[in-house]
Amino acid sequence: LVLLRRYWSHDERGILTAQTNVASCLGDLGRHDEALVLEREIYARRVAMFGDSHEGTILSGYNIAESLMKLELWDESITLQRDQVLLARHSLGPDHDQTLNVNENLAWALANNPERTRDDLLEAETIMQDVVQRRRRVFGPAHP
């Protein structure tokens, strides 16, 4: 990452990709708080460069939501994911793979939040039924 910044400082996308990989490694090591700090930085830079409805920016938001869930910051994760779902549907369309992933992640958070309500579980079920139906229609019944 240091070498990228020194020799290819003009390659902002490459630097963002490398930082995303570092954040992923931090998460894999269980260092979710450090990953979250880096993911927030990546997200802010992607918003500045590409806007909040760009596919890469939405993916960065997804990564933040994942780290928030691992840190058991459920309310913040769910709020972020609701925003990401709206952005993904609007910019990528309701059947785009990334939109479906964001929806699935929101449903998982709603269902696994220790403070979930019955309404949260019903919403999670509705979301997952929609995701499964769309995946089958778009990708075919043999898609995992």
MDTraj code that builds the backbone (N, CA, C; nanometers):
import mdtraj as md
import numpy as np

residues = "LEU VAL LEU LEU ARG ARG TYR TRP SER HIS ASP GLU ARG GLY ILE LEU THR ALA GLN THR ASN VAL ALA SER CYS LEU GLY ASP LEU GLY ARG HIS ASP GLU ALA LEU VAL LEU GLU ARG GLU ILE TYR ALA ARG ARG VAL ALA MET PHE GLY ASP SER HIS GLU GLY THR ILE LEU SER GLY TYR ASN ILE ALA GLU SER LEU MET LYS LEU GLU LEU TRP ASP GLU SER ILE THR LEU GLN ARG ASP GLN VAL LEU LEU ALA ARG HIS SER LEU GLY PRO ASP HIS ASP GLN THR LEU ASN VAL ASN GLU ASN LEU ALA TRP ALA LEU ALA ASN ASN PRO GLU ARG THR ARG ASP ASP LEU LEU GLU ALA GLU THR ILE MET GLN ASP VAL VAL GLN ARG ARG ARG ARG VAL PHE GLY PRO ALA HIS PRO".split()
xyz = np.array([
    [0.0829, -0.1186, 0.0000],
    [0.0000, 0.0000, 0.0000],
    [0.0875, 0.1252, 0.0000],
    [0.1941, 0.1217, 0.0772],
    [0.2865, 0.2349, 0.0808],
    [0.3505, 0.2550, -0.0560],
    [0.3893, 0.1434, -0.1201],
    [0.4502, 0.1534, -0.2527],
    [0.3506, 0.2056, -0.3558],
    [0.2265, 0.1603, -0.3461],
    [0.1238, 0.2117, -0.4370],
    [0.1106, 0.3627, -0.4231],
    [0.1057, 0.4096, -0.2996],
    [0.0915, 0.5542, -0.2770],
    [0.2142, 0.6308, -0.3259],
    [0.3321, 0.5716, -0.3109],
    [0.4545, 0.6410, -0.3498],
    [0.4709, 0.6464, -0.5017],
    [0.4548, 0.5323, -0.5673],
    [0.4865, 0.5253, -0.7095],
    [0.3662, 0.5396, -0.8027],
    [0.2492, 0.5107, -0.7528],
    [0.1292, 0.5193, -0.8359],
    [0.0204, 0.5999, -0.7650],
    [0.0590, 0.7120, -0.7085],
    [-0.0368, 0.7927, -0.6329],
    [-0.1515, 0.8422, -0.7207],
    [-0.1303, 0.8457, -0.8511],
    [-0.2355, 0.8867, -0.9442],
    [-0.3413, 0.7776, -0.9632],
    [-0.3097, 0.6554, -0.9229],
    [-0.4006, 0.5420, -0.9420],
    [-0.4903, 0.5259, -0.8192],
    [-0.5817, 0.6178, -0.8033],
    [-0.6696, 0.6179, -0.6864],
    [-0.7540, 0.4907, -0.6777],
    [-0.7999, 0.4412, -0.7913],
    [-0.8794, 0.3169, -0.7902],
    [-0.7958, 0.1994, -0.7397],
    [-0.6725, 0.1914, -0.7846],
    [-0.5837, 0.0844, -0.7395],
    [-0.5584, 0.0924, -0.5897],
    [-0.5423, 0.2141, -0.5398],
    [-0.5216, 0.2326, -0.3965],
    [-0.6465, 0.1913, -0.3189],
    [-0.7642, 0.2293, -0.3688],
    [-0.8886, 0.1899, -0.3023],
    [-0.9050, 0.0376, -0.3016],
    [-0.8685, -0.0257, -0.4115],
    [-0.8762, -0.1716, -0.4184],
    [-0.7819, -0.2352, -0.3172],
    [-0.6603, -0.1846, -0.3098],
    [-0.5632, -0.2388, -0.2143],
    [-0.6121, -0.2168, -0.0707],
    [-0.6670, -0.0998, -0.0423],
    [-0.7187, -0.0732, 0.0916],
    [-0.8358, -0.1652, 0.1245],
    [-0.9211, -0.1913, 0.0261],
    [-1.0329, -0.2825, 0.0469],
    [-0.9814, -0.4215, 0.0826],
    [-0.8757, -0.4654, 0.0143],
    [-0.8162, -0.5956, 0.0440],
    [-0.7564, -0.5988, 0.1845],
    [-0.6930, -0.4889, 0.2252],
    [-0.6377, -0.4813, 0.3609],
    [-0.7506, -0.4895, 0.4634],
    [-0.8590, -0.4144, 0.4397],
    [-0.9727, -0.4172, 0.5321],
    [-1.0313, -0.5576, 0.5414],
    [-1.0392, -0.6259, 0.4285],
    [-1.0897, -0.7631, 0.4273],
    [-1.0006, -0.8546, 0.5105],
    [-0.8713, -0.8397, 0.4950],
    [-0.7763, -0.9203, 0.5734],
    [-0.7902, -0.8911, 0.7229],
    [-0.8056, -0.7638, 0.7579],
    [-0.8249, -0.7278, 0.8984],
    [-0.9496, -0.7956, 0.9538],
    [-1.0565, -0.7943, 0.8756],
    [-1.1788, -0.8612, 0.9182],
    [-1.1586, -1.0110, 0.9353],
    [-1.0874, -1.0724, 0.8415],
    [-1.0604, -1.2162, 0.8499],
    [-0.9777, -1.2509, 0.9737],
    [-0.8974, -1.1559, 1.0179],
    [-0.8158, -1.1759, 1.1379],
    [-0.8930, -1.1450, 1.2665],
    [-1.0195, -1.1054, 1.2513],
    [-1.1004, -1.0719, 1.3681],
    [-1.0781, -0.9306, 1.4188],
    [-1.0084, -0.8501, 1.3422],
    [-0.9788, -0.7119, 1.3817],
    [-1.0830, -0.6197, 1.3172],
    [-1.2084, -0.6426, 1.3544],
    [-1.3214, -0.5759, 1.2906],
    [-1.3249, -0.4256, 1.3175],
    [-1.2793, -0.3840, 1.4346],
    [-1.2779, -0.2399, 1.4629],
    [-1.1804, -0.1670, 1.3710],
    [-1.0648, -0.2260, 1.3446],
    [-0.9684, -0.1656, 1.2527],
    [-1.0209, -0.1697, 1.1087],
    [-1.0828, -0.2801, 1.0736],
    [-1.1408, -0.2921, 0.9394],
    [-1.2473, -0.1857, 0.9188],
    [-1.3295, -0.1632, 1.0191],
    [-1.4369, -0.0647, 1.0088],
    [-1.3826, 0.0756, 0.9851],
    [-1.2766, 0.1125, 1.0543],
    [-1.2168, 0.2445, 1.0349],
    [-1.1712, 0.2609, 0.8903],
    [-1.1026, 0.1611, 0.8380],
    [-1.0539, 0.1663, 0.7002],
    [-1.1698, 0.1637, 0.6013],
    [-1.2707, 0.0824, 0.6273],
    [-1.3856, 0.0750, 0.5372],
    [-1.4612, 0.2076, 0.5306],
    [-1.4706, 0.2768, 0.6418],
    [-1.5361, 0.4082, 0.6416],
    [-1.4568, 0.5088, 0.5573],
    [-1.3246, 0.5008, 0.5666],
    [-1.2392, 0.5885, 0.4850],
    [-1.2574, 0.5572, 0.3366],
    [-1.2584, 0.4307, 0.3026],
    [-1.2774, 0.3879, 0.1634],
    [-1.4123, 0.4360, 0.1120],
    [-1.5157, 0.4176, 0.1915],
    [-1.6501, 0.4590, 0.1521],
    [-1.6551, 0.6095, 0.1258],
    [-1.5982, 0.6881, 0.2162],
    [-1.5991, 0.8344, 0.1990],
    [-1.5270, 0.8750, 0.0710],
    [-1.4149, 0.8095, 0.0413],
    [-1.3416, 0.8422, -0.0805],
    [-1.4176, 0.7980, -0.2049],
    [-1.4846, 0.6859, -0.1974],
    [-1.5647, 0.6407, -0.3125],
    [-1.6826, 0.7355, -0.3371],
    [-1.7473, 0.7795, -0.2300],
    [-1.8568, 0.8755, -0.2469],
    [-1.8051, 1.0019, -0.3135],
    [-1.6901, 1.0515, -0.2694],
    [-1.6328, 1.1732, -0.3274],
    [-1.5946, 1.1537, -0.4739],
    [-1.5424, 1.0362, -0.5071],
    [-1.4958, 1.0108, -0.6436],
    [-1.6080, 0.9732, -0.7399],
    [-1.6992, 0.8862, -0.6944],
    [-1.7955, 0.8261, -0.7857],
    [-1.9417, 0.8557, -0.7537],
    [-1.9683, 0.9081, -0.6350],
    [-2.1054, 0.9300, -0.5916],
    [-2.1554, 0.8123, -0.5098],
    [-2.2648, 0.8332, -0.4379],
    [-2.3123, 0.7298, -0.3468],
    [-2.3911, 0.6191, -0.4149],
    [-2.4264, 0.6373, -0.5418],
    [-2.5048, 0.5333, -0.6096],
    [-2.4206, 0.4485, -0.7054],
    [-2.2900, 0.4650, -0.7032],
    [-2.1995, 0.3842, -0.7853],
    [-2.1903, 0.2432, -0.7258],
    [-2.1803, 0.1432, -0.8115],
    [-2.1772, 0.0044, -0.7648],
    [-2.0643, -0.0199, -0.6638],
    [-1.9465, 0.0350, -0.6899],
    [-1.8344, 0.0176, -0.5976],
    [-1.8587, 0.0844, -0.4634],
    [-1.9274, 0.1969, -0.4649],
    [-1.9599, 0.2659, -0.3406],
    [-2.0616, 0.1845, -0.2609],
    [-2.1593, 0.1293, -0.3305],
    [-2.2593, 0.0456, -0.2638],
    [-2.1925, -0.0771, -0.2030],
    [-2.0970, -0.1364, -0.2735],
    [-2.0232, -0.2500, -0.2197],
    [-1.9445, -0.2092, -0.0951],
    [-1.8873, -0.0894, -0.0964],
    [-1.8158, -0.0405, 0.0219],
    [-1.9108, -0.0231, 0.1400],
    [-2.0317, 0.0254, 0.1130],
    [-2.1327, 0.0359, 0.2182],
    [-2.1698, -0.1009, 0.2735],
    [-2.1797, -0.1991, 0.1847],
    [-2.2071, -0.3372, 0.2244],
    [-2.0975, -0.3871, 0.3190],
    [-1.9718, -0.3577, 0.2866],
    [-1.8603, -0.4008, 0.3710],
    [-1.8678, -0.3374, 0.5097],
    [-1.9043, -0.2098, 0.5152],
    [-1.9203, -0.1429, 0.6449],
    [-2.0302, -0.2118, 0.7252],
    [-2.1431, -0.2392, 0.6605],
    [-2.2551, -0.3039, 0.7289],
    [-2.2137, -0.4395, 0.7856],
    [-2.1343, -0.5149, 0.7103],
    [-2.0851, -0.6446, 0.7578],
    [-2.0003, -0.6269, 0.8841],
    [-1.9095, -0.5304, 0.8822],
    [-1.8250, -0.5072, 0.9994],
    [-1.9073, -0.4610, 1.1190],
    [-2.0064, -0.3771, 1.0933],
    [-2.0926, -0.3313, 1.2025],
    [-2.1658, -0.4491, 1.2668],
    [-2.2118, -0.5428, 1.1853],
    [-2.2790, -0.6610, 1.2405],
    [-2.1815, -0.7454, 1.3230],
    [-2.0602, -0.7617, 1.2741],
    [-1.9623, -0.8410, 1.3481],
    [-1.9254, -0.7748, 1.4806],
    [-1.9357, -0.6418, 1.4845],
    [-1.9114, -0.5676, 1.6083],
    [-2.0388, -0.5538, 1.6921],
    [-2.1469, -0.6169, 1.6443],
    [-2.2767, -0.6170, 1.7116],
    [-2.3355, -0.4768, 1.7258],
    [-2.3093, -0.3935, 1.6267],
    [-2.3682, -0.2594, 1.6185],
    [-2.4881, -0.2686, 1.5243],
    [-2.5884, -0.3410, 1.5685],
    [-2.7009, -0.3795, 1.4841],
    [-2.7795, -0.2608, 1.4306],
    [-2.8144, -0.1667, 1.5166],
    [-2.8982, -0.0546, 1.4718],
    [-2.8299, 0.0272, 1.3634],
    [-2.7013, 0.0547, 1.3822],
    [-2.6274, 0.1307, 1.2811],
    [-2.6171, 0.0521, 1.1509],
    [-2.5945, -0.0774, 1.1626],
    [-2.5846, -0.1612, 1.0435],
    [-2.7170, -0.1646, 0.9675],
    [-2.8258, -0.1820, 1.0384],
    [-2.9573, -0.1897, 0.9737],
    [-2.9928, -0.0571, 0.9080],
    [-2.9650, 0.0527, 0.9749],
    [-2.9930, 0.1846, 0.9165],
    [-2.9126, 0.2049, 0.7884],
    [-2.7837, 0.1734, 0.7918],
    [-2.6991, 0.1859, 0.6731],
    [-2.7509, 0.0956, 0.5612],
    [-2.7877, -0.0259, 0.5945],
    [-2.8331, -0.1200, 0.4920],
    [-2.9641, -0.0765, 0.4283],
    [-3.0521, -0.0179, 0.5062],
    [-3.1768, 0.0330, 0.4476],
    [-3.1452, 0.1410, 0.3434],
    [-3.0508, 0.2288, 0.3753],
    [-3.0092, 0.3319, 0.2787],
    [-2.9460, 0.2689, 0.1551],
    [-2.8612, 0.1681, 0.1766],
    [-2.7927, 0.1026, 0.0656],
    [-2.8911, 0.0288, -0.0250],
    [-2.9943, -0.0298, 0.0344],
    [-3.0966, -0.0990, -0.0455],
    [-3.1635, -0.0004, -0.1402],
    [-3.2007, 0.1160, -0.0893],
    [-3.2658, 0.2167, -0.1734],
    [-3.1739, 0.2639, -0.2852],
    [-3.0477, 0.2914, -0.2520],
    [-2.9518, 0.3343, -0.3535],
    [-2.9311, 0.2266, -0.4593],
    [-2.9153, 0.1020, -0.4152],
    [-2.8915, -0.0078, -0.5089],
    [-3.0112, -0.0283, -0.6015],
    [-3.1305, -0.0264, -0.5455],
    [-3.2501, -0.0443, -0.6293],
    [-3.2607, 0.0660, -0.7338],
    [-3.2342, 0.1886, -0.6898],
    [-3.2478, 0.3032, -0.7800],
    [-3.1405, 0.3025, -0.8886],
    [-3.0154, 0.2787, -0.8514],
    [-2.9069, 0.2926, -0.9492],
    [-2.8756, 0.1641, -1.0253],
    [-2.8894, 0.0489, -0.9617],
    [-2.8529, -0.0772, -1.0261],
    [-2.9743, -0.1557, -1.0738],
    [-3.0889, -0.1278, -1.0152],
    [-3.2109, -0.2008, -1.0485],
    [-3.2392, -0.3086, -0.9458],
    [-3.3651, -0.3477, -0.9330],
    [-3.4036, -0.4426, -0.8286],
    [-3.3526, -0.5851, -0.8505],
    [-3.3134, -0.6194, -0.9738],
    [-3.2698, -0.7554, -1.0032],
    [-3.1178, -0.7703, -1.0111],
    [-3.0438, -0.6622, -0.9899],
    [-2.8979, -0.6679, -0.9973],
    [-2.8443, -0.7523, -0.8813],
    [-2.7396, -0.8281, -0.9074],
    [-2.6822, -0.9165, -0.8058],
    [-2.6446, -0.8403, -0.6786],
    [-2.5840, -0.7233, -0.6938],
    [-2.5434, -0.6460, -0.5760],
    [-2.6659, -0.5982, -0.4972],
    [-2.7728, -0.5603, -0.5667],
    [-2.8961, -0.5204, -0.4994],
    [-2.9517, -0.6367, -0.4188],
    [-2.9495, -0.7543, -0.4776],
    [-2.9987, -0.8734, -0.4081],
    [-2.9116, -0.9063, -0.2875],
    [-2.7797, -0.8892, -0.3004],
    [-2.6892, -0.9137, -0.1878],
    [-2.7167, -0.8175, -0.0725],
    [-2.7373, -0.6909, -0.1054],
    [-2.7646, -0.5908, -0.0014],
    [-2.8970, -0.6228, 0.0686],
    [-2.9978, -0.6609, -0.0093],
    [-3.1263, -0.6997, 0.0495],
    [-3.1110, -0.8208, 0.1411],
    [-3.0385, -0.9203, 0.0948],
    [-3.0178, -1.0416, 0.1741],
    [-2.9450, -1.0095, 0.3047],
    [-2.8474, -0.9208, 0.2973],
    [-2.7728, -0.8813, 0.4156],
    [-2.8629, -0.8084, 0.5153],
    [-2.9507, -0.7230, 0.4656],
    [-3.0452, -0.6529, 0.5523],
    [-3.1359, -0.7539, 0.6221],
    [-3.1866, -0.8502, 0.5479],
    [-3.2731, -0.9522, 0.6078],
    [-3.1986, -1.0298, 0.7159],
    [-3.0740, -1.0642, 0.6904],
    [-2.9935, -1.1378, 0.7874],
    [-2.9769, -1.0551, 0.9146],
    [-2.9490, -0.9255, 0.8990],
    [-2.9316, -0.8385, 1.0159],
    [-3.0612, -0.8272, 1.0963],
    [-3.1720, -0.8107, 1.0263],
    [-3.3012, -0.8006, 1.0949],
    [-3.3313, -0.9287, 1.1732],
    [-3.3025, -1.0427, 1.1136],
    [-3.3343, -1.1708, 1.1767],
    [-3.2392, -1.2066, 1.2903],
    [-3.1158, -1.1580, 1.2850],
    [-3.0152, -1.1979, 1.3839],
    [-2.9879, -1.0945, 1.4910],
    [-3.0488, -0.9787, 1.4802],
    [-3.0354, -0.8760, 1.5833],
    [-3.0937, -0.9309, 1.7136],
    [-3.0164, -0.9333, 1.8210],
    [-3.0686, -0.9864, 1.9472],
    [-3.1915, -0.9101, 1.9994],
    [-3.2081, -0.7876, 1.9565],
    [-3.3228, -0.7073, 2.0006],
    [-3.4331, -0.7032, 1.8951],
    [-3.4352, -0.8011, 1.8078],
    [-3.5339, -0.8031, 1.7000],
    [-3.6757, -0.8141, 1.7561],
    [-3.7661, -0.7642, 1.6769],
    [-3.9075, -0.7747, 1.7106],
    [-3.9730, -0.8734, 1.6140],
    [-4.0964, -0.9049, 1.6415],
    [-4.1720, -0.9914, 1.5505],
    [-4.1824, -0.9257, 1.4136],
    [-4.2033, -0.7935, 1.4103],
    [-4.2102, -0.7212, 1.2830],
    [-4.0788, -0.7300, 1.2061],
    [-3.9664, -0.7254, 1.2782],
    [-3.8357, -0.7407, 1.2127],
    [-3.8254, -0.8776, 1.1456],
    [-3.8693, -0.9812, 1.2154],
    [-3.8639, -1.1165, 1.1594],
    [-3.9554, -1.1307, 1.0387],
    [-4.0723, -1.0707, 1.0461],
    [-4.1640, -1.0754, 0.9319],
    [-4.1063, -0.9997, 0.8119],
    [-4.0436, -0.8856, 0.8383],
    [-3.9804, -0.8089, 0.7305],
    [-3.8657, -0.8894, 0.6689],
    [-3.7852, -0.9535, 0.7539],
    [-3.6738, -1.0351, 0.7046],
    [-3.7256, -1.1483, 0.6164],
    [-3.8330, -1.2116, 0.6581],
    [-3.8910, -1.3196, 0.5791],
    [-3.9398, -1.2690, 0.4437],
    [-4.0065, -1.1555, 0.4432],
    [-4.0568, -1.0969, 0.3184],
    [-3.9424, -1.0631, 0.2243],
    [-3.8384, -1.0036, 0.2787],
    [-3.7213, -0.9673, 0.1975],
    [-3.6590, -1.0927, 0.1374],
    [-3.6386, -1.1956, 0.2183],
    [-3.5734, -1.3172, 0.1690],
    [-3.6584, -1.3889, 0.0649],
    [-3.7876, -1.3900, 0.0832],
    [-3.8738, -1.4508, -0.0181],
    [-3.8593, -1.3775, -0.1510],
    [-3.8544, -1.2448, -0.1448],
    [-3.8364, -1.1649, -0.2664],
    [-3.7005, -1.1919, -0.3303],
    [-3.5951, -1.1988, -0.2480],
    [-3.4601, -1.2236, -0.3002],
    [-3.4533, -1.3602, -0.3690],
    [-3.5081, -1.4631, -0.3050],
    [-3.5053, -1.5980, -0.3632],
    [-3.5813, -1.6001, -0.4956],
    [-3.6974, -1.5376, -0.4972],
    [-3.7791, -1.5332, -0.6193],
    [-3.7041, -1.4612, -0.7320],
    [-3.6442, -1.3490, -0.7004],
    [-3.5701, -1.2736, -0.8029],
    [-3.4474, -1.3509, -0.8513],
    [-3.3734, -1.4108, -0.7594],
    [-3.2553, -1.4882, -0.7997],
    [-3.2948, -1.6033, -0.8929],
    [-3.4013, -1.6725, -0.8607],
    [-3.4457, -1.7833, -0.9471],
    [-3.4863, -1.7323, -1.0845],
    [-3.5575, -1.6206, -1.0868],
    [-3.6041, -1.5662, -1.2144],
    [-3.4864, -1.5141, -1.2977],
    [-3.3953, -1.4422, -1.2335],
    [-3.2863, -1.3782, -1.3065],
    [-3.1736, -1.4766, -1.3399],
    [-3.1360, -1.5588, -1.2444],
    [-3.0180, -1.6447, -1.2620],
    [-3.0515, -1.7910, -1.2927],
    [-3.1798, -1.8258, -1.2795],
    [-3.2205, -1.9625, -1.3083],
    [-3.2279, -2.0470, -1.1827],
    [-3.3042, -2.1554, -1.1877],
    [-3.3262, -2.2379, -1.0688],
    [-3.2016, -2.3131, -1.0226],
    [-3.1032, -2.3322, -1.1086],
    [-2.9826, -2.4047, -1.0692],
    [-2.8806, -2.3147, -0.9974],
    [-2.9074, -2.1820, -0.9951],
    [-2.8144, -2.0903, -0.9288],
    [-2.8178, -2.1113, -0.7779],
    [-2.7005, -2.1143, -0.7142],
    [-2.6964, -2.1414, -0.5686],
    [-2.7640, -2.0378, -0.4860],
])
top = md.Topology()
chain = top.add_chain()
for i, resn in enumerate(residues, 1):
    res = top.add_residue(resn, chain, resSeq=i)
    for name in ("N", "CA", "C"):
        top.add_atom(name, md.element.get_by_symbol(name[0]), res)
traj = md.Trajectory(xyz[None], top)
